[in-house]
């Protein structure tokens, strides 16, 4: 609990310790050292002692893949250059349905914001069904500054039942379909070299899980969200 609190403090101070998960890994260690250096305490013995006595970096445990069967769709083909998949959440309460066709519901929400339509290219419902969103041949509207050359996918949920607290609410069916979709699309589009989450580009919790540390960021041919150089 102390390490997680320290990670959150580092984040508030403008450093990047990674996802606040209580693991004092390499990223947290680097952020802590940068904070000490910037504060002019590079040789601070107390700080060094604290780091030395901290738990050693540990390999993050990936959440195991769901045993549920994924729902599948035909992967569209587009001439648009695609190099990245960015995952999002709908920021809706855990377990709450947003209609028979969540993509249509989100399309309405986005139009109410003045957009031309849904900003995501696909939406994964609570039961794992995958609904098409924006035409894949068109640039999405889901991650400012990173829409060109990417596909934006979202899952229904991402917030606790209180409607405010960020939470990984993925159901087993969603996990299975999201994993399948990531694998199928990266196989169809070999130029995709990154699998990321919205929070990596904006000060948001979305998609409420850290893609590089998740099974999605470590599908065959990828490690920590990056395609292996000798694969594909």
Buried (B, 14 or more C-beta within 10 A) or exposed (E): EEBBEBBEEBBEEEBEBBBBBBBBBEBBBBBBBBBBEEEEEEEEEEBBEEEEEBEEEEEBEEBEBBEBEBBEBEBBEBEBEBBBBBBBBBBBBBEBEBEEBBBBBBBEBBEEEEEEBBBBBBBBBBEBBBBBBBEBEEBBBBBEEBBEBBBBBBBBBBBBEEEEEBBBBBBEBBBBBBBBBBBBBBBEBEEBBBBBBBBBBEEBBBBBBBBBBBBBBBBEBBEEBBBEEEEB
